[in-house]
């Protein structure tokens, strides 16, 4: 690409190596989750939510289990102010939920913020000012000390206003644009704020280190977080928080490595909504932990319902490939993948293992409200016999013999290829019934009589065209006798009856299903299926279906 020389790395490594986090294998416990959907996420919407929509979204976040929710920037607009007052005055905030509000380090904004918080049972007041080289030089045109002075004056005013305002307040400070700030300077400004607030065990302070713009690989961000964690003043009384954005597509990795490096709290949004490429996606973070057997302390047991509310209120769309939430994330079209999933699910039924380990499925889709029949295996021209057979078995209770499944699989793939579309389960079932089940042309089975002495003798009533007649045959079993009668009548020769039967467990009536394959002289196998309340009748219907398949060729 042209102009690559225009760019250089804009982040700053810690002055000393901070790599202890690399010794940790996985995240062992959930962080404190803080949803910023109603502030950071809402301000990034093309059409921000109105009061009623924000109230409904707040209720959703509470139902999911968030205990900290940033509800807005109350000094920024009347809508934001009114929303916060509505939450407080109508007593809509559960006792175990802490709201959070954002304020710049400017006196009139801080005072307006505390005015909006009167009567709040508990609130985090989130103070920020920008600290990066680019912001200092280009936007504020101030020295490092002047930037520290802005943060310190704001911190002092927060203490003053909190003392004068009814409510219970916790303080949070963010050196905004942390990732573009010299690490020693970020530490200096955070410690300067901590010196003002003097956190204690009873009144801890949140220091939030945002990747306001993601500028590095995740391991660099983790090293920055670890350095800050090891050098912050009052560390035992500081809750270290991260707020990754997704500019480089690494928001989830930044948050996960940040937690390994010492972060105890994560700010993010549902499905990563937010400015530019968005905030870190808390759904993905939480379910990643879940896949490792760690309780995320959030409830995503009905992802489809959450997505429905999210999309309606934000007017945003969850991508089809979005981790966990996307329509296609548990779906396999590839034949080999489908076959492995189908066999894995069958193995799981047989073995009943304690832990989930089905190939290609990181977690059990049912755990988050997804359905096997509509979500896991979907059929197109790339699909295989295993997947097509699995759909019939799961949805309709039809357990085809392996060779019949292969035969039907090729047929379905050809239909999908010719029509250039995905086939839905009901379409696959309809194809199966039309091509294999209780076929009555050119020869229709009507009834049979059977006598048995040393051999079985049968009289079978059939219809060919408009003619009804009886044919006779003898064999070493009922089905063999009927088969011999048919071969004699129709002048055909086949061998190797392949037979399988089972109860049909789906549907309101108790029925039996039989499958029969017959092998022609040229080695071709023709299949039929019979369904009836009587198992022997279903077997005869399956035989007639297979013979009719043979006769059509």
C-alpha positions as CSV (number, residue, x, y, z in Angstrom):
1,X,0.0,0.0,0.0
2,X,1.0,3.6,-0.6
3,X,2.0,6.0,2.2
4,X,2.9,3.4,4.7
5,X,5.7,5.7,5.8
6,X,3.0,8.1,7.1
7,X,2.3,5.8,10.1
8,X,4.3,5.0,13.2
9,X,3.5,3.2,16.4
10,X,1.7,5.7,18.7
11,X,1.7,3.8,21.9
12,X,4.3,3.8,24.8
13,X,5.8,0.7,26.4
14,X,6.2,0.6,30.1
15,X,9.7,1.7,31.3
16,X,10.3,-1.8,32.7
17,X,9.2,-5.3,31.6
18,X,5.7,-6.2,32.7
19,X,5.0,-9.7,31.6
20,X,3.9,-11.6,34.7
21,X,0.4,-11.9,33.2
22,X,1.8,-14.3,30.6
23,X,2.1,-17.0,33.2
24,X,-1.6,-17.1,33.7
25,X,-3.6,-19.6,31.6
26,X,-7.1,-18.3,31.8
27,X,-9.4,-15.9,33.6
28,X,-10.5,-17.6,36.9
29,X,-13.4,-15.3,38.0
30,X,-15.7,-12.8,36.6
31,X,-14.8,-9.1,36.8
32,X,-17.1,-6.3,38.0
33,X,-19.1,-5.7,34.8
34,X,-20.1,-2.1,34.0
35,X,-22.4,-1.6,31.1
36,X,-21.9,1.6,29.2
37,X,-24.6,0.9,26.6
38,X,-26.7,3.8,27.8
39,X,-23.9,6.4,27.5
40,X,-21.0,5.3,25.3
41,X,-23.2,3.0,23.2
42,X,-26.2,5.4,23.0
43,X,-24.2,8.4,21.9
44,X,-22.9,6.3,19.0
45,X,-26.3,5.5,17.6
46,X,-27.5,7.2,14.4
47,X,-30.7,8.0,16.3
48,X,-30.1,8.0,20.1
49,X,-32.7,6.3,22.3
50,X,-35.5,8.4,23.7
51,X,-36.6,8.3,27.3
52,X,-38.9,5.3,27.0
53,X,-36.4,3.3,25.1
54,X,-33.6,4.0,27.6
55,X,-35.9,3.0,30.4
56,X,-36.6,-0.3,28.7
57,X,-32.9,-0.9,27.9
58,X,-32.0,-0.2,31.5
59,X,-34.5,-2.8,32.6
60,X,-32.9,-5.3,30.1
61,X,-29.5,-4.7,31.6
62,X,-30.8,-5.2,35.1
63,X,-32.4,-8.5,34.0
64,X,-29.1,-9.7,32.5
65,X,-27.5,-9.1,35.9
66,X,-25.4,-5.9,35.5
67,X,-24.7,-4.4,38.9
68,X,-23.0,-1.3,37.6
69,X,-24.7,0.7,34.7
70,X,-23.4,3.9,33.3
71,X,-26.7,5.8,32.6
72,X,-25.4,8.8,30.8
73,X,-23.7,12.2,30.7
74,X,-26.4,14.1,32.6
75,X,-24.9,17.6,32.0
76,X,-24.8,17.0,28.2
77,X,-28.5,17.3,27.4
78,X,-31.9,17.6,28.9
79,X,-32.8,14.1,27.7
80,X,-29.8,12.7,29.6
81,X,-30.7,14.7,32.7
82,X,-34.3,13.7,32.6
83,X,-33.5,10.1,32.2
84,X,-31.4,10.0,35.3
85,X,-34.0,12.0,37.4
86,X,-36.6,9.5,36.2
87,X,-34.6,6.5,37.4
88,X,-34.1,8.1,40.8
89,X,-37.5,9.7,41.4
90,X,-39.5,6.7,40.2
91,X,-37.3,4.4,42.3
92,X,-36.4,2.3,39.3
93,X,-32.9,1.4,40.4
94,X,-32.7,-1.9,42.3
95,X,-30.9,-1.7,45.7
96,X,-28.0,-3.9,44.4
97,X,-27.4,-1.8,41.3
98,X,-25.1,1.1,41.1
99,X,-25.6,3.8,38.5
100,X,-22.6,5.6,36.9
101,X,-22.5,9.0,35.4
102,X,-19.8,10.7,33.3
103,X,-18.4,14.2,33.7
104,X,-15.6,16.2,32.2
105,X,-13.3,18.0,34.6
106,X,-15.1,21.3,34.3
107,X,-16.8,23.1,37.2
108,X,-20.2,23.8,35.7
109,X,-20.5,20.3,34.3
110,X,-19.5,18.7,37.6
111,X,-22.0,20.8,39.5
112,X,-24.8,20.0,37.0
113,X,-23.9,16.3,37.4
114,X,-24.3,16.3,41.1
115,X,-27.6,18.2,40.8
116,X,-28.8,15.3,38.6
117,X,-27.8,12.8,41.3
118,X,-29.7,14.2,44.3
119,X,-31.3,11.3,46.1
120,X,-29.3,8.5,44.4
121,X,-28.9,5.5,46.7
122,X,-25.5,4.8,45.2
123,X,-23.7,6.3,42.2
124,X,-20.2,6.2,40.6
125,X,-19.2,9.7,39.4
126,X,-16.8,9.2,36.6
127,X,-14.4,12.0,36.0
128,X,-12.2,12.2,33.0
129,X,-9.8,14.4,31.0
130,X,-7.7,13.5,28.0
131,X,-4.0,12.9,28.5
132,X,-2.5,11.6,25.2
133,X,0.3,13.4,23.4
134,X,-2.0,14.1,20.4
135,X,-4.7,15.6,22.6
136,X,-2.3,17.7,24.7
137,X,-0.5,19.0,21.6
138,X,-3.3,19.4,19.1
139,X,-6.5,19.9,21.1
140,X,-5.7,21.5,24.5
141,X,-2.2,22.8,23.7
142,X,-1.3,22.4,27.3
143,X,1.8,21.0,29.2
144,X,1.7,17.9,31.2
145,X,1.5,19.8,34.4
146,X,-1.5,21.8,33.2
147,X,-3.2,18.5,32.2
148,X,-2.5,17.2,35.7
149,X,-3.9,20.4,37.2
150,X,-7.2,19.9,35.3
151,X,-7.6,16.4,36.7
152,X,-6.7,17.4,40.3
153,X,-9.0,20.4,40.3
154,X,-11.8,18.2,39.1
155,X,-11.0,15.6,41.7
156,X,-11.2,18.2,44.5
157,X,-14.5,19.5,43.2
158,X,-16.0,16.0,43.2
159,X,-15.1,15.6,46.9
160,X,-16.6,19.0,47.6
161,X,-19.9,18.4,45.7
162,X,-20.3,14.9,47.1
163,X,-20.1,16.3,50.6
164,X,-22.8,18.8,49.8
165,X,-25.2,16.4,47.9
166,X,-27.6,13.9,49.3
167,X,-26.6,10.4,48.2
168,X,-23.9,7.8,48.3
169,X,-21.0,8.4,45.9
170,X,-18.0,6.5,44.6
171,X,-15.3,8.2,42.5
172,X,-13.8,7.0,39.2
173,X,-11.1,8.6,37.2
174,X,-10.1,7.9,33.5
175,X,-7.0,9.3,31.8
176,X,-8.9,9.4,28.5
177,X,-6.8,8.3,25.5
178,X,-4.6,6.3,27.9
179,X,-3.2,4.2,25.1
180,X,-1.6,7.2,23.5
181,X,-0.2,8.5,26.7
182,X,3.3,8.1,28.0
183,X,2.9,5.4,30.7
184,X,4.9,7.3,33.3
185,X,2.7,10.3,32.8
186,X,-0.5,8.3,33.0
187,X,0.8,6.9,36.3
188,X,1.6,10.4,37.6
189,X,-1.8,11.8,36.8
190,X,-3.7,8.8,38.2
191,X,-1.6,9.0,41.4
192,X,-2.2,12.7,41.7
193,X,-6.0,12.1,41.6
194,X,-5.7,9.3,44.1
195,X,-3.7,11.6,46.4
196,X,-6.8,13.9,46.4
197,X,-9.4,11.2,46.9
198,X,-7.4,9.1,49.5
199,X,-9.2,5.8,48.9
200,X,-9.8,3.4,51.8
201,X,-11.2,-0.1,52.1
202,X,-14.6,1.4,52.9
203,X,-14.4,3.9,50.0
204,X,-12.4,2.4,47.2
205,X,-11.7,4.4,44.0
206,X,-12.0,3.2,40.5
207,X,-9.1,3.9,38.1
208,X,-10.2,3.2,34.6
209,X,-7.6,2.8,31.8
210,X,-9.4,3.1,28.5
211,X,-8.2,2.0,25.1
212,X,-10.1,5.1,23.9
213,X,-8.4,4.3,20.6
214,X,-6.9,0.9,20.3
215,X,-3.3,1.4,19.2
216,X,-1.3,-1.7,19.9
217,X,-1.4,-5.4,19.9
218,X,-3.2,-6.9,23.0
219,X,-0.1,-8.0,24.8
220,X,1.2,-4.4,24.8
221,X,-2.0,-3.2,26.4
222,X,-1.7,-6.0,29.0
223,X,1.8,-4.9,29.8
224,X,0.6,-1.3,30.2
225,X,-2.2,-2.4,32.5
226,X,0.2,-4.6,34.6
227,X,2.7,-1.7,35.0
228,X,-0.1,0.6,36.2
229,X,-1.5,-2.1,38.5
230,X,1.9,-2.6,40.1
231,X,2.7,1.1,40.6
232,X,-0.6,2.8,41.5
233,X,-0.8,4.4,44.9
234,X,-3.3,3.0,47.4
235,X,-3.4,-0.1,45.1
236,X,-5.2,-2.3,47.7
237,X,-8.0,0.3,47.7
238,X,-8.2,0.8,44.0
239,X,-10.5,-1.1,41.6
240,X,-8.6,-1.2,38.3
241,X,-10.9,-1.0,35.3
242,X,-10.4,-1.3,31.6
243,X,-12.5,0.2,28.8
244,X,-11.3,-1.2,25.5
245,X,-12.5,0.0,22.1
246,X,-12.3,-2.1,19.0
247,X,-10.4,0.0,16.4
248,X,-7.9,-2.8,15.6
249,X,-10.5,-5.6,16.1
250,X,-8.9,-6.7,19.3
251,X,-11.3,-5.3,21.9
252,X,-12.1,-8.7,23.4
253,X,-8.4,-9.8,23.5
254,X,-7.4,-6.5,25.1
255,X,-10.0,-7.0,27.8
256,X,-9.1,-10.6,28.4
257,X,-5.3,-10.0,28.6
258,X,-6.0,-6.8,30.6
259,X,-7.8,-8.9,33.2
260,X,-4.9,-11.3,33.4
261,X,-2.7,-8.3,33.9
262,X,-4.6,-7.0,36.9
263,X,-7.8,-5.4,35.8
264,X,-10.7,-6.2,38.2
265,X,-13.5,-4.4,36.3
266,X,-14.6,-4.1,32.6
267,X,-16.6,-1.4,30.9
268,X,-18.3,-2.5,27.7
269,X,-21.5,-2.9,25.8
270,X,-23.9,-5.6,24.5
271,X,-22.6,-6.9,21.2
272,X,-19.9,-4.2,21.1
273,X,-22.0,-1.2,20.3
274,X,-20.1,2.1,20.5
275,X,-18.2,4.8,18.7
276,X,-16.4,3.9,15.4
277,X,-15.8,0.1,15.6
278,X,-17.4,0.0,19.0
279,X,-16.7,-0.9,22.6
280,X,-15.6,-4.3,23.8
281,X,-18.5,-6.8,23.6
282,X,-19.4,-8.0,27.1
283,X,-21.5,-10.9,25.6
284,X,-18.5,-12.4,24.0
285,X,-16.3,-11.8,27.1
286,X,-18.8,-13.4,29.4
287,X,-19.5,-16.4,27.2
288,X,-15.8,-17.0,26.6
289,X,-15.5,-17.4,30.4
290,X,-18.5,-19.6,30.4
291,X,-16.9,-21.9,27.8
292,X,-14.0,-22.4,30.3
293,X,-16.3,-23.4,33.1
294,X,-16.2,-20.0,34.8
295,X,-19.5,-18.4,35.9
296,X,-19.6,-14.9,34.3
297,X,-22.3,-13.7,36.7
298,X,-24.4,-12.5,33.8
299,X,-27.4,-14.2,32.4
300,X,-27.3,-14.9,28.7
301,X,-29.6,-18.0,28.7
302,X,-31.9,-16.4,26.1
303,X,-29.7,-14.7,23.6
304,X,-32.4,-14.5,20.9
305,X,-34.7,-12.5,23.2
306,X,-31.8,-10.2,24.2
307,X,-31.0,-9.6,20.5
308,X,-34.6,-8.8,19.7
309,X,-34.7,-6.1,22.3
310,X,-31.3,-4.8,21.5
311,X,-32.0,-4.5,17.8
312,X,-35.4,-2.9,18.3
313,X,-34.1,-0.2,20.7
314,X,-30.7,0.6,19.1
315,X,-31.7,0.1,15.4
316,X,-28.4,-1.8,15.1
317,X,-28.0,-5.3,13.7
318,X,-26.1,-8.2,15.3
319,X,-24.0,-9.6,12.5
320,X,-24.7,-13.1,11.3
321,X,-21.2,-14.1,12.3
322,X,-21.0,-12.2,15.6
323,X,-19.6,-14.6,18.3
324,X,-22.4,-16.4,20.2
325,X,-25.2,-14.1,19.1
326,X,-25.0,-14.2,15.3
327,X,-27.6,-16.3,13.4
328,X,-24.9,-18.5,11.8
329,X,-22.3,-18.9,14.5
330,X,-23.4,-22.4,15.5
331,X,-24.3,-23.4,11.9
332,X,-22.4,-26.0,9.8
333,X,-23.0,-26.2,6.1
334,X,-19.9,-28.2,5.3
335,X,-20.5,-31.9,5.0
336,X,-17.5,-33.0,7.1
337,X,-18.4,-30.6,9.9
338,X,-22.0,-31.7,9.9
339,X,-21.0,-35.3,10.1
340,X,-18.7,-34.7,13.0
341,X,-21.3,-32.7,14.9
342,X,-24.0,-35.3,14.3
343,X,-21.6,-38.1,15.5
344,X,-20.6,-36.0,18.5
345,X,-24.2,-35.4,19.5
346,X,-24.9,-39.1,19.3
347,X,-21.8,-39.9,21.3
348,X,-22.9,-37.5,23.9
349,X,-26.3,-39.1,24.2
350,X,-24.7,-42.5,24.6
351,X,-21.9,-41.6,27.0
352,X,-23.5,-38.8,29.0
353,X,-20.2,-37.1,29.7
354,X,-19.9,-34.5,32.4
355,X,-18.2,-31.9,30.2
356,X,-19.2,-30.5,26.8
357,X,-16.9,-31.6,23.9
358,X,-18.9,-31.8,20.7
359,X,-16.7,-31.1,17.6
360,X,-17.0,-27.6,16.2
361,X,-19.4,-26.4,18.9
362,X,-17.6,-24.4,21.6
363,X,-20.6,-24.4,23.9
364,X,-24.0,-26.1,23.9
365,X,-26.2,-23.8,21.8
366,X,-29.2,-24.7,24.0
367,X,-27.4,-23.0,27.0
368,X,-28.0,-19.7,25.4
369,X,-31.4,-20.3,24.0
370,X,-30.5,-21.5,20.5
371,X,-32.2,-24.6,18.9
372,X,-30.4,-27.5,17.4
373,X,-32.8,-28.1,14.5
374,X,-32.7,-24.5,13.3
375,X,-29.2,-23.4,14.3
376,X,-26.6,-26.2,14.2
377,X,-27.0,-28.0,10.8
378,X,-28.4,-26.2,7.8
379,X,-28.5,-27.7,4.4
380,X,-27.2,-26.4,1.1
381,X,-25.2,-27.9,-1.8
382,X,-22.1,-28.1,0.4
383,X,-23.8,-30.3,3.0
384,X,-23.2,-34.0,3.6
385,X,-25.1,-37.1,4.3
386,X,-24.5,-36.9,8.1
387,X,-25.9,-33.4,8.4
388,X,-29.0,-34.2,6.2
389,X,-29.6,-37.4,8.2
390,X,-29.2,-35.5,11.5
391,X,-31.8,-33.0,10.5
392,X,-34.3,-35.7,9.7
393,X,-33.6,-37.5,12.9
394,X,-33.6,-34.5,15.2
395,X,-36.7,-32.8,13.7
396,X,-38.8,-35.7,12.5
397,X,-37.5,-38.8,14.3
398,X,-36.3,-40.6,11.1
399,X,-33.1,-42.6,11.7
400,X,-32.1,-43.6,8.2
401,X,-29.6,-46.5,7.6
402,X,-26.1,-45.1,6.7
403,X,-26.2,-46.1,3.0
404,X,-29.7,-44.7,2.6
405,X,-28.6,-41.5,4.3
406,X,-25.8,-41.3,1.7
407,X,-28.2,-41.9,-1.2
408,X,-30.7,-39.3,0.1
409,X,-27.8,-36.8,0.8
410,X,-26.7,-36.7,-2.8
411,X,-30.3,-36.2,-3.9
412,X,-30.8,-33.2,-1.5
413,X,-27.5,-31.6,-2.4
414,X,-28.5,-31.8,-6.1
415,X,-31.8,-30.1,-5.3
416,X,-30.1,-27.3,-3.4
417,X,-27.5,-26.9,-6.1
418,X,-30.1,-26.7,-8.9
419,X,-32.2,-24.2,-6.9
420,X,-29.2,-22.3,-5.7
421,X,-30.6,-21.9,-2.1
422,X,-30.5,-23.3,1.4
423,X,-33.1,-26.0,2.1
424,X,-35.2,-25.7,5.3
425,X,-35.9,-28.8,7.4
426,X,-39.5,-29.0,6.2
427,X,-38.4,-28.9,2.6
428,X,-35.9,-31.7,3.2
429,X,-38.6,-33.7,4.9
430,X,-41.0,-33.1,2.0
431,X,-38.4,-34.3,-0.5
432,X,-37.8,-37.4,1.6
433,X,-41.5,-38.2,1.8
434,X,-42.1,-37.6,-1.9
435,X,-39.2,-39.7,-3.1
436,X,-39.1,-42.6,-0.5
437,X,-42.1,-42.9,1.7
438,X,-45.1,-45.2,0.9
439,X,-44.6,-44.9,-2.8
440,X,-47.6,-46.3,-4.7
441,X,-46.6,-46.0,-8.4
442,X,-46.4,-48.0,-10.5
443,X,-47.4,-50.8,-8.0
444,X,-49.6,-50.0,-5.1
445,X,-49.8,-52.3,-2.1
446,X,-53.3,-52.9,-0.8
447,X,-53.2,-55.8,1.6
448,X,-51.8,-59.3,2.2
449,X,-52.7,-62.7,3.7
450,X,-50.0,-65.0,5.2
451,X,-50.0,-68.7,6.0
452,X,-47.0,-70.4,7.4
453,X,-46.1,-74.1,7.7
454,X,-42.6,-75.1,6.9
455,X,-42.4,-72.0,4.6
456,X,-44.3,-68.8,4.6
457,X,-46.9,-68.4,1.8
458,X,-48.5,-65.1,1.0
459,X,-51.3,-63.7,-1.2
460,X,-50.8,-60.0,-1.8
461,X,-53.4,-57.7,-3.3
462,X,-51.9,-55.0,-5.5
463,X,-53.1,-52.3,-7.9
464,X,-51.3,-51.5,-11.2
465,X,-52.9,-48.7,-13.1
466,X,-56.7,-49.4,-12.8
467,X,-56.3,-53.1,-12.3
468,X,-56.5,-54.8,-8.9
469,X,-55.2,-58.3,-8.6
470,X,-53.7,-60.9,-6.3
471,X,-50.2,-62.3,-6.5
472,X,-48.6,-65.1,-4.6
473,X,-45.2,-66.0,-3.3
474,X,-43.3,-68.3,-0.9
475,X,-40.3,-67.5,1.3
476,X,-38.5,-68.2,4.5
477,X,-40.2,-65.2,6.2
478,X,-43.1,-62.9,5.6
479,X,-41.1,-60.2,3.9
480,X,-39.2,-62.7,1.9
481,X,-42.4,-64.3,0.6
482,X,-43.9,-60.9,-0.4
483,X,-40.6,-59.9,-2.1
484,X,-40.6,-63.2,-4.1
485,X,-44.2,-62.5,-5.2
486,X,-43.3,-59.1,-6.4
487,X,-40.2,-60.2,-8.3
488,X,-42.1,-62.9,-10.1
489,X,-45.0,-60.6,-10.9
490,X,-42.8,-57.7,-12.2
491,X,-40.1,-59.9,-13.8
492,X,-37.4,-58.1,-11.9
493,X,-34.4,-59.5,-10.0
494,X,-32.8,-58.0,-7.0
495,X,-30.8,-59.2,-4.0
496,X,-29.5,-58.3,-0.5
497,X,-32.5,-56.8,1.2
498,X,-31.1,-54.2,3.7
499,X,-33.6,-53.7,6.5
500,X,-34.0,-51.4,9.4
501,X,-37.0,-50.4,11.6
502,X,-37.8,-48.3,14.6
503,X,-40.6,-46.6,16.4
504,X,-41.4,-43.1,15.1
505,X,-41.2,-41.0,18.2
506,X,-42.3,-37.7,16.8
507,X,-45.9,-36.8,16.1
508,X,-49.2,-37.4,17.9
509,X,-49.8,-41.1,16.8
510,X,-47.7,-44.1,17.6
511,X,-46.2,-45.3,14.3
512,X,-43.5,-47.6,13.0
513,X,-41.1,-46.7,10.3
514,X,-39.2,-49.2,8.1
515,X,-36.4,-48.7,5.6
516,X,-35.5,-51.2,2.9
517,X,-32.8,-51.2,0.3
518,X,-32.6,-53.6,-2.7
519,X,-29.6,-54.3,-4.9
520,X,-30.0,-54.6,-8.6
521,X,-27.9,-56.8,-10.9
522,X,-25.7,-53.8,-11.8
523,X,-25.0,-53.1,-8.1
524,X,-27.3,-50.1,-7.8
525,X,-29.2,-49.9,-4.5
526,X,-32.8,-48.6,-4.4
527,X,-34.3,-47.4,-1.2
528,X,-37.8,-47.2,0.2
529,X,-39.4,-46.2,3.4
530,X,-42.7,-47.3,4.9
531,X,-44.7,-45.7,7.7
532,X,-47.7,-47.3,9.4
533,X,-49.2,-48.0,12.8
534,X,-48.3,-51.7,12.2
535,X,-44.6,-52.6,12.0
536,X,-45.1,-55.4,9.5
537,X,-47.3,-53.2,7.2
538,X,-44.6,-50.5,7.4
539,X,-42.1,-53.0,6.3
540,X,-44.2,-54.1,3.3
541,X,-44.8,-50.5,2.3
542,X,-41.0,-49.9,2.5
543,X,-40.4,-52.8,0.2
544,X,-43.0,-51.6,-2.3
545,X,-41.4,-48.1,-2.2
546,X,-38.0,-49.6,-3.0
547,X,-39.4,-51.8,-5.8
548,X,-41.2,-48.7,-7.2
549,X,-37.9,-46.8,-7.2
550,X,-36.3,-49.7,-9.1
551,X,-39.2,-49.8,-11.6
552,X,-38.9,-46.1,-12.3
553,X,-35.3,-46.3,-13.4
